[in-house]
Amino acid sequence: MSEPITPKTAPAETDAVTALLRAVHHALDLPLPDITDEDEREHRALLISRATDARVVLAGVLEQDHDVARAAERLRWWIADDPVTYTPWKDKGAPA
């Protein structure tokens, strides 16, 4: 029987990649909008904006060899500058 594999300390690059993946996930994981047309339009516009930001950051890392940790930080700044302003949908429960 072989010995169990114990993970060693992850290299800093792994932590940076994880941070970038978390930032991309956070950018794209928006709450659903309420049912009004305005909220749906704002949700769509924000999702498009955030997806564009994520693509730009990822292209910088993949095509221009940008620093991964700084790319994650940049995307988090952009997300903070573009918060959810629409009314999120709330489940009010269905009749039994």
PEVEN-V81877 format. One line per field, one symbol per residue. phi: phi as a letter, one per 30 degrees, with the letter a starting at -180 (. if undefined). burial: b if it has 9 or more other ideal C-beta (glycine too) atoms within 8 Angstrom, else e. A space follows every 10 residues. Layout:
phi=???
burial=???
This chain:
phi=.ddddcdded dedddddddd dddddddcdc ddddddeddd ddeddddddd ddeddddddd ddcchddddd dddddddddd dbddcddddb dcicdd
burial=eeeeeeeeee eeeebbbebb ebbbebbbeb eebbeeeebb ebbeebbebb bebbeebbbb beeeebebbe bbbbbbebbe ebeeebebbe eeeeee
